[in-house]
């Protein structure tokens, strides 16, 4: 799948870029707006991640869009790591995490509610079983 890489905007919907947080004068998100919604993603390492988006887009998330959003999130993490002033040791530790783990993360499932997501991805022994 080809898509244009972009940075995710703080306080913005990753799908339509609409502002979903009330922000201070510098643009830093303070609190969710009335149009704020969340959805949860189970990653291939078994961890769970919460995303914010607008109420219109949360109902329209598709697997292809979710994969693109995940790639944008990983790209944004990389840009945040290199943009923040930090010690050489902290930079090395964050880059190590990014290279060894973050770039390999993939979304396996998503839901609007955290408790509707399984906490572990199915193993080979679960192949062919109904969830």
C-alpha positions in Angstrom: 0.0 0.0 0.0 1.4 3.4 -1.0 0.6 6.5 1.1 2.2 9.8 1.8 4.1 10.0 5.1 2.9 12.7 7.5 3.4 13.9 11.0 0.4 13.4 13.2 -0.7 16.8 14.5 -1.0 17.1 18.3 -4.6 17.6 19.2 -5.8 16.6 15.7 -7.8 13.7 14.3 -5.3 11.4 12.4 -7.9 10.8 9.7 -9.2 14.3 8.8 -6.9 16.6 10.8 -9.8 18.3 12.5 -8.9 19.8 16.0 -10.3 17.4 18.6 -8.7 19.1 21.7 -9.1 22.5 23.2 -5.6 24.0 23.0 -3.6 26.7 24.7 -2.3 29.8 22.8 0.8 27.9 21.8 -1.3 25.1 20.3 -0.6 22.5 23.0 -3.6 20.2 23.6 -5.2 20.8 27.0 -8.5 18.8 27.1 -10.7 16.9 24.7 -13.3 18.9 22.8 -16.9 17.8 22.4 -15.9 16.2 19.0 -13.3 13.9 20.6 -13.5 10.1 20.5 -11.0 7.3 21.1 -10.4 3.9 19.8 -8.1 1.1 21.0 -5.6 -0.9 18.9 -4.0 -4.3 19.8 -0.5 -4.4 18.5 1.4 -7.4 17.2 3.5 -7.4 20.4 0.3 -7.9 22.5 0.3 -4.3 23.9 -2.7 -2.0 23.6 -2.6 1.6 22.4 -5.3 4.3 22.5 -5.8 6.7 19.6 -7.8 9.9 19.6 -9.9 10.9 16.6 -13.1 12.9 15.9 -16.5 11.4 16.4 -17.2 11.3 12.7 -14.0 9.4 11.8 -14.1 6.8 14.6 -17.2 5.2 13.0 -15.4 4.9 9.6 -12.0 3.4 10.6 -11.1 0.5 8.2 -8.2 -1.9 8.4 -6.3 -0.1 5.6 -6.7 3.3 7.2 -5.6 1.9 10.6 -2.4 0.6 9.0 -1.7 4.0 7.5 -2.4 5.7 10.9 -0.1 3.3 12.6 2.7 4.1 10.1 2.1 7.8 10.6 2.3 7.3 14.4 5.6 5.4 14.1 7.0 8.1 11.8 5.9 10.8 14.3 7.6 9.0 17.2 10.8 9.0 15.2 10.6 12.7 14.4 9.9 13.5 18.1 12.9 11.5 19.2 15.3 13.4 16.9 13.7 16.8 17.5 13.9 16.8 21.3 17.2 18.0 22.9 18.5 15.2 25.1 21.7 13.6 26.3 23.6 11.3 23.9 22.7 8.3 26.1 19.0 9.1 26.1 19.0 9.6 22.4 20.8 6.3 21.9 18.3 4.5 24.1 15.3 6.0 22.3 16.8 5.3 18.9 17.5 1.7 19.9 13.9 1.2 21.0 12.7 2.9 17.8 14.8 0.8 15.4 14.5 -2.6 17.3 10.8 -2.4 18.3 8.7 0.6 17.1 9.3 0.2 13.4 8.0 -3.4 13.7 4.7 -2.7 15.4 1.6 -3.5 13.5 -2.1 -3.1 14.4 -3.8 -6.5 14.7 -7.2 -5.5 16.0 -9.1 -2.4 16.9 -12.3 -1.4 18.9 -13.9 1.7 20.2 -13.8 0.1 23.7 -10.6 -1.2 25.4 -12.4 -4.1 27.1 -13.7 -5.4 23.7 -10.1 -6.1 22.6 -8.4 -9.3 23.4 -5.2 -8.7 25.3 -3.2 -11.3 23.5 -2.9 -12.1 19.9 -3.9 -15.7 19.0 -1.1 -18.2 18.8 -0.8 -21.2 16.4 -2.8 -23.4 18.8 -5.8 -21.0 18.2 -5.7 -21.3 14.4 -9.0 -22.3 13.0 -10.9 -21.6 16.2 -13.8 -19.2 16.4 -13.0 -16.2 18.7 
